[in-house]
Amino acid sequence: MPVFSLLKKVNFRIPIKYHLIFWGSYFCLNFIRWGSYFDDYWYSLKSNLVEFPLHIILVYFTLYFLVPKFILTKKFPLFFIFFTTSLAILYITRTAFNYFLVTKNIWPEAEGSQDAFQFNHILAVTLGEIYVVAFVAAIKLTVEWIYQKQKAENLKKLQLRTELDFLKSQIQPHFFFNTLNNLYALTLEKSDIAPSVVLRLSDIMQYVLYEVKEPQIALSTEIKYIQNYIDLEEMRHGNNLKIKIKIQGDISGVMLPPLLFLPFIENCFKHGIRGNNKLKIKIGFKIIENKKLIFTTENNFLETETETKHGIGNRNVKRRLELLFQNSFELKSKIKNGNYKVKMILPINQDH
């Protein structure tokens, strides 16, 4: 990216205290440097007291007026004219101040006696001022580039978090819609289990409305929530449902983003075998060396069901996984012997 394009994007002000620290440090360094060079610290102090205000004026005039007005608007000839004029004015002012306030020898570091307004002296002073402007500009650009990079990273994180919250919010209404439909069917049948369904649904609503606001929750809490959902389905299906949940390894202390597993479990119930056949579902959670979680589901299903209809290719869920884990997760599905299987591998105990 060209320098003027980078500068144009900057909307940043370095706090005044850092300006004071920089110029104070630079002054002390210059004072010690030239005092040591001439073995005359009194002369170094006087000359720097004269020259540093001029350095500062030129630097701020260039960086905060000339650059925004002419460089960022691509009026390069005008910038060159104004900057050259500024250098000429500074040279005359600096030479006069040094001559009348510091020493008659306006160029003590040169060999022999040198007079003002000669080419070599003009060139030396001009290059010195350009060096100061370039040095400060490089520091300013570096600081502002770091600021803009951090700002862009923070904005990216905010965008990701917003998208994650949106995707997560899409899961919750979908679940409640399905559950309320189930409850409606039970009330029509005047089923005795309807009150139990209401209680289970109340527990789940408390979980979804309050607990899943956190970026990560305990896996044990998520499993308890899943168990409540399964209990609701068992009430509805009765003897037509055979379900097995297997947990391997120590799940205590395992933290993960909420609502990652329910869409897959919902699909098992939604697209599994209906009618006179039993719906058979297996759900597994396996911890590997406290580094990975292997989550699996398996259900018998009708061969006419396609993978897309089964919902395993749910773009919502996959997008959440991509945002949360980038390339560090695995998600696979397959059909085997009349069963639909899903396998998901996630890193655990990491910050997301």
N, C-alpha and C positions, 0 to 999 in steps of 0.2 A: 504494500500500500504506500503511495507517495506520502511524503512528510506532510504536505499541505492538506491532504485528505484526512490524515490521522489527526492533525491539529483541529481541523474543522469539526470533528466529531466530539471534541473535548468540551465538556461543560463542567469545569472543575476548578476550584480555587485552593491553592496550597495555603494552609493557615499562616497568619502573619508571624507567629512565633518561629516557624521554620525558616522563614525569610531572614529573620533577625539572627538566628543561630548560624545560618549559612554565611551571611556577610560578616558576622563577627569572627567566625572561624577562618574565613578567607583572609580577612584583614590581619589577624594574628599571624597566619602563615606567611603572608607577604612581608609583614613587619620583621619577623625573625629572619626570613630568607635574605632580604636586602640588607638588613642590619649586619648579618654575618658576612655577606658578600663584601660590603664596604668597610666592615669593622667600625661602623658608625650608626648606632641604633637611634640616636637623636635625629640624624638626617633621615633615616628610614621612616621614623614615626611621622615627621613633618611632611615628607613627600607623599606618604600613603594617606594622611589626613586630607591632603589637597586632592589627590587623584581618585580616591575611592568614591566620594560623592558623585564625581563625574562618571565613573564606571557604572554606578547604580542607575543614574539618570539615563544613560545610553541604553543599558540593558532593558530597563522597564519600558522605555519609549519604543524600543525595537520589538520586544516580545509581546507587549500588550497593546500597541497601537499600530506600528508598521506591518507586523505579520498578519494580524486579523484583517486590517484594512486593505492590504495590497497582495500579500502572498496567498491568503485564503480565497481571494477573489480573482487570483491569477493576473493581477496587474503588475507584472514583474518589472517592467521599465520604470514605473513610478516608484516602486520600492527601491530600486537601485538609485534613483535620483535623490530620494529623501534620505536614504541611509548614507550615501556619499556626502550629502550636505551636512548631515548630523556629525559624521566623522570629521569633516573640515571645521565645523564650529567647535567641536570638542578639542581638536588639536590646538586651535588658537587659544581657547580658554585655558586648557591645561598648561600650555607653554607659558602663557602670561602669568598664571598663578605661581607656577614653579619659579619663574624668574624673579618675581617681586616678593614672594613669601618664603621661599625655601633657599634657593641658591642661584647665583648668576651662571653657574655651569649647568646648563639645562640638560646635559647628556653625560653625566660623569662616568658611565660604564663604557663609553666609546674611547677608542685610542686617540690620544692627542686632543687638541682643542676643537670642539665642534660647535657650530653656531645653529641657532634656530632657523626654521624655514628652509633648511637644505633638504634635498631629496632623500638622503639616507635617514635623516631624523624623522621626516614626515612618514616615511615608509615604516620605520621601527615603531613609532607611536601608533600608527594606523593598524599595523598587524597585531600589536599588543591589545588594542581595543577589540578588534575582530575576534581575537582569541578568547577574551573575557566573555563576549556576547555568545560565541559558539559554545563555550564551556558551560555557561549557565543554561543555554537553550537545551543542550544535551541532557543536563540533569532534569530540567523541567519536563522534557519530552519523556524521559524514562519514568519519572514519577507518575505522570499522567497516563502513560501507557499501562503501567501496573494498575492504576486506579480503574481505568476503563476495562481492563481484563477481569479484575475482580467484580466490577459492576456487571459485566456480561455473564460471568459465571453465576452470580447471585440471581440475575434475571432468568437464566436458564433453569436454575434450581426451582425458582418460583413458578415458572411455566410448567415444569415437570410435576411439581406438587399440585398445581391447579388441575392439570390433566388427570393426575391420579385420583384426586378427590372427585372429579367429575365421573370418571369411570367407576369408582367405588359406589358413588351415589346411584348409578344406573343398576347396580346389582340389587340394592335394597328394595326399591319399589317392585322389581320383578319377583323377588321372593315373597313379599307380603301379598301381592296379587294372587300368586298361586295358593298360598296358605288360606287366604280369605275365601277363595273359591272352594277349597276343600271343606272349610268350616260351613260354608253355605249349604253344600251338599249334605253334610251331617245334620244340620238343623232341619232341612227338608225331610230327612228320614226320621226326625225326632230321635236321633241317636243319643244313648245315655253317655257316650264319650265326648259329646260336644263341650261340656264344662271343662273337661281335662284338656281339650284342645285349646280352649281360651286361655287356660293357665299357662300352657306351654308357649303359646303365641305371645303372651305377656312377657314371659322371661326372655324370649328371643327379641322382642321389641326393645326391651331395656338394654340388651346387649348391643343391638344395632344402633340405637339412638344415642347411647352414651359411651360405651366402651370402645367401639371401633373408630372413634375420633382420634385415638392415639396412632402414631405412625407404625408402632409395633405393639403386639400383645403376646402374652404367653401362649405357646402352642396348646398347653393343657386347657386354657380358657376357650380357645377356638374349637378344640375337640368336644368340650362340654356343650358348646353352642350347636355343633354338628349333631351331637347326640340328641339334643332337644328336637332338632329338625327331623331326625330319623324316628324319634318317638311319635311325632305327629303323623308321619307316613305309616308307621305300624298301626296306629289307631285307625287309620283310614283303610288300609289294605287287609288287616286282620291276618287270617291264616294263609292268604295268598302271597305272603311276603316271607322270604327267608334271607336274612342279612347277617353278615359276619364282619366284625371290626377287629383288626389285629394291630396291636401296638408293640413294636420291638425297640428296645433301647431305652435310655433314660431321657424322658422328654422334659424333665424339670429344668427350668432355666432357659429353655429354648424359646427365643423370641423371633417372631415373623410378622410381616404385614398382615392385617386382618382380611378375612373374606376371600382368601385365595382358593379354597378347596370346595366351597359350597356349589359353585356352578357345575362342577364335574359330578358331584353327588346328585344334584338336581336332575342332571341328564340321565343318570341311571334309572331314576324313578319315572322320568318323563317318557323315555324311549325304550324302556324295558318291555318284556313280554307281558301282555295283558290276557284277560279272558280266563279260561279254565287252568292255564298253566301258572305255576308259581313264578314270581319275580325273584330271581336269585341275585344278590349283590354282595360283593366282597370289597371291603375298604381297608387299606393298609397304610400305616405310618411306621417308617423304619429310620432310626438314627444311625448314621455311619460315622464313628470316631468323633462325634460331637462337631462335625464339620459339614455334613450333608444330611438332608432329609429326603427320603424317597417316599413319595406319596403315590399310591396306586388305587385304581378302581376297576372293577370288573362286573359286568352284568350280562345276562343272557338277553338277546334282542332279536327282533324280527329281521331276517336276512334282507327284506325289502327296504329296510331303513338304510339310508346313505350316511356316510360320515358327516356330511354337511348338515343333514337333518338332525342327526344325533347331537350335534352341537359341540363336538369336541374341538372343532376348528373355530370356536367362538373368538371373534376378533377382539372383543372387549377384554376377555381374560388374557389372551396372548399379548395384547398391547400393555396391559398392566405389568405382566411379567417382564417385558422388554424394558419398560421404564424403570422398574425396580431393580432388576438384576442384570441388565444389558445382555452380555453373552455368557453369563455364568450359570444359566439354567438350562435344563433339558425338558422338552415336552414331546412325548411320542404317543401315538395311538395306533391300534391295529385290531383287526378282526381275526379271531381264531376259534374254530370249532363252535361256531354259533355264539361266541362271547365277544363283547366289545371291551377292550382293555385300554386303559390309560396309565401312563407312567410319567411322573413329573419329579425331577431332581432339582432341589433348591439348596443354595448355601445357607447355613444357619449361623445365628449369633453374630451377624454383621449388621452395621448401621446402614439404613436405606432412607 
